Amino acid sequence: MKIYTKTGDTGTTALFGGTRVPKHHIRIESYGTVDELNSYLGLIRDQDIDSHYKNILVLIQEKLFTVGAILATDPEKAMLKNGKERLNIPKISTEDIERLEQEIDNMNDVLPPMTHFVLPGGHQTVSFCHIARCVCRRAERLTAALNELEPVEPNTLVYLNRLSDYLFVLARKLTYDLQADEIKWIPEKK
């Protein structure tokens, strides 16, 4: 497989299905941000964390490739006129979302209750988690904007929303595991 094709030299790229769009198209921004998120998850996985979280992050990274494939597909080319799928694109299932929810619940069961917002930081690994959470929220916002223009598979939006929640709780759990300080945000009183 050749890495450079020169087909994007004029500022366009092809979606799955062949449609060419500008590289700044919201669909490209959406799946490009998902790709950025996936890279940050790899960075978190490379840290000295419990193998359980590393394994879950690998599963999430695989699902993000599915999200990317969904977002990189021209919806008009994905389906035949009779409603059958033309392209074999995987989907995000309810079970994928429930897995994130279960992981969130498991982590929350051992964490102290949250009484305030917390400031990102306290440990480099925790900070990477917060960066990933913010990138996930951006991917979700871009995907929601795309969904207003062209329908997006509904579970895709739900998955990104739940994933940002997972990353927030993972940041708190890693703070706990690493015995780092969790600094509460307490607004100044004037």
Buried (B, 14 or more C-beta within 10 A) or exposed (E): EEEEEEEEEEEBBBBBBEBEBEEEBBBBBBBBBBBBBBEBBEBBBEBEBEEEBBEBBEEBBEBBBBBBBBBBBBBEBBEEEEEEEEEEBEBBEEEBBEBBEEBBEEBBEEEEEEEEEBEBBBBEBBBBBBBBBBBBBBBBBBBBEBBEEEEBBEBBBBBBBBBBBBBBBBBBBBBBBBEBEBBEEEEEEE
